[in-house]
């Protein structure tokens, strides 16, 4: 009898251990080791004391995987991505990437600064989107793994010469990913330039708290601390310059609500965007640089909960409206329509062309500092 009970106990323990096992990532460091334009590309790994793991590459400073547990201790990778550097080069370049010098849209692909007109690549209708098709997210950063008082980190540095992608100034960019023991991933940006230049840095990871490739994000519960947005009138999503209230509209997420409940609304900003793809102006001092809670996301089935903190004045929420199943992710699953959601902490789109928007011009002698934190827990 004792032997039978012991076997039952061992079976239960083994089952629990199996349940808590992490999925093995579908790639190795070797899949990311190559040279691009004479610079070495590799894969970097961070792990904290609780077992949360982060994988990233210095090609575009891209997050490749974030492994976090659910309410039962079962781990899943909660961001989209690919299983080799070759796929990152050939597929959607913004997956997991740091976007810059200027994230989001610049109308008519040009801006005036200090009496000079700067012409950029036209790559989205008549506009410039994410600084063009070969900007920071296709560059190789110098990388080093470091230990900090907050946790393990990877420091990524990029020199971008005057005129690159049409932007002025010899620019020095540093991006530091730090994995802390409270299951938060901090992204710190630091930038200098020797000529005045607009900057708007962000991270463009597609999150799905169910696990990447496991369905759409429509039933996840979204909160955004925002009562207003930059007005857009058509599918080009270029701000008119006017700030409009969204309080009480189908864009209002100050009270947590399922993403899909109103995503097919006839409310004009949602209709022209084909879902959510909007600059939410956060309820905070727009020039204060204070680290505040911007948004949260909750998957009721797994219990995974993510909070987004930022020093930025706004956040672009994008619900994967153009994902169509043509991309095959790192686990071999298709990324279908609305299978991921982006939380792009940022300044406003087209700010260089709107003097009433918060300033994005970085001048010589100044240093841009910006922080965004993705913090994971369970409910």
C-alpha positions, 0 to 999 in steps of 0.5 A: 500500500505504501509503495502504491501511495509513493508511486501516486505521489511521485506521479503527481509531483512529476505531473506538476513539474511537467506542467511548469516546464518551459517550452524550448525555444525553436532556435539556437545561438548559431541561427543568429550568428552571421556578419552583416556589412562587416559587423557581427550579429548574434543572439543574447539571453537574459534570465532572472531569479524567478525564471523569466527569460528574454532572448534578443539580437543586436540586429535591429536591437530586436526582442526575439522571445519573452518567456513568462509563466501563467497562473499555473506556472506554465511558461509561454513565449508572449511576443512574435518573432522568427527563428533565425537571422535570415528570417528577420532579414527577409520578413517583417523588419519591425517584429520586436525591433527598436524603431528610430530615429523617428517612429510612426509617420511623418507627413509627405515624407519631409520636415523643415528644421532650421531653415532647411527641408529634409526629404525622407523615403516615401514608404507608406502612402505619401508618408514616411513610416518608421524612418524608412525601410532600412532605418535603425531596425535593419542596422547592426548594433555593437552589443555587450552583456553587462550586470547592473544593480537591477539585473542582467542587461544587454547594452546596444550601441549604434552610430548613425552618420549625418544624412542616414535615412535622410535625417541630420546629424552624426547620431549616437544611440544606446539602447539597454535592455534590463531584466529585473527580478520583479519580472519586468523588462526595462528598455532605456534609450539614450541619444546624442547628435551633433546637429538638431534632429527629430527623435522618437524612439520606440519598441515595436514588439507584437504581444500576445499573452496567450502565447505567440501564434496561439490565436487573436488578441480580441478577448484580452482586456486592455486598459489605456490611461488616455482621454484624448488622441491626435485626430486622423480623418482617413486611412493614411493616419496622418494627424491633422494637428488637432487634439480630440477627446475620446472620453466615452467613445469606442476608443476609450479604454480608461475602463478596462475592456476587451480589445475586440468588443468595439474594434469593428466600430463605425467611429471614424478613427477606428473605421479608417484604421481598420481597428486600433492603430492610434496615438493615445495621449497619456493623462500626464504632463506631456513635457514632464518625462515622469515614469507612469503607467500607460497601459495594461493587458490581461489574458483571462484564460492564462492569467497573464497580466502585463503593465506598460510604464513609460516616460513618453507622453503617448502610446500607439496601440496597434492591434495587428490589423494587417497581419494576414497569416503570410508570416510564419513565426518561430514556432511554425505557426502563422501570424493571423489577423490580429494575432498580436498587439503593439504597445509603442510608447512614443511622442506623437506622429508627425510632430516635426510638422506640428508646432503645437505637439510636444517637442521631439527636436534633440539639439547638440549638447543635449541627451535624450533619455527615455524609459519604457518598462514591460512588467509581467505578473499573473491574476 
